[in-house]
Amino acid sequence: MSDAAQFPSPPRRGARGEGRTSKIALQPDMLDFARTLRREQTDAEILLWYLIRGRRLSGLKFRRQYPLPPYVLDFYCDELSMAVELDGGQHNADSEVARDQRRDQFIRARGIEVVRYWNHDVLLKTEEVLEDLLRRASLKLRPSPLTPLPGEEGNGAGA
């Protein structure tokens, strides 16, 4: 028996078939663009990546500069189906607001929640940003309430 058969991947850590997204063939220019963005991160992206990488945030796996053609998401968590986008001041311009809205609509149409934070907030209100991310994660991961049994079954009545 091979080692792989004896020691399967732990849950949520790369075991085959897990997760919601499937690998898509990327155009070389899209992959190069994502790699360039990884090398040229903003200070806010560097800080947030340091805080969430390696499952540091509630055991959740985030990826940075995640390609979703024709876009590249700043951060993406498959377990939450959540994109985290960090915005600088240029995103206040009317043309950028409209562009971000089109982008968010495209991403949401794929079942992915988009969460946006200002770079300024990541750098100066870091704890608040992390608390907000944790709150959003707990809402998505919270198990749904148990459905009651029909009639009076299972509640001890009539015993």
KAWOPE-V734867 format. One record per backbone hydrogen bond with DSSP energy under -0.5 kcal/mol. CO is the residue of the C=O (numbers start at 1). NH is the residue of the N-H. Records with the same first field share a line. If there is no record, write none. Layout:
CO->NH, NH
This chain:
2->6
3->7
10->13, 15
15->18
27->30, 31
28->32
29->33
30->34
31->35
32->36
33->37
34->38
35->39
36->40
38->41
42->46
43->47
44->48
45->49
46->50
47->51
48->52
49->53
52->55, 57
53->56
55->59
56->58
57->60
60->62
61->78
63->76
65->67
66->73
68->71
71->68
73->66
74->65
75->84
76->63, 78
77->81, 82
81->113
82->77
83->85, 115
84->75
85->117
87->119
88->91
89->92
90->93
93->97
94->98
95->99
96->100
97->101
98->102
99->103
100->104
101->105
102->106
103->107
104->108
105->109
107->110, 112
108->111
111->113
113->83, 115
115->85
117->87
118->122
119->123
120->124
121->125
125->129
126->130
127->131
128->132
129->133
130->134
131->135
132->136
133->137
134->138
135->139
136->140
137->141
138->142
150->153
152->155
156->159
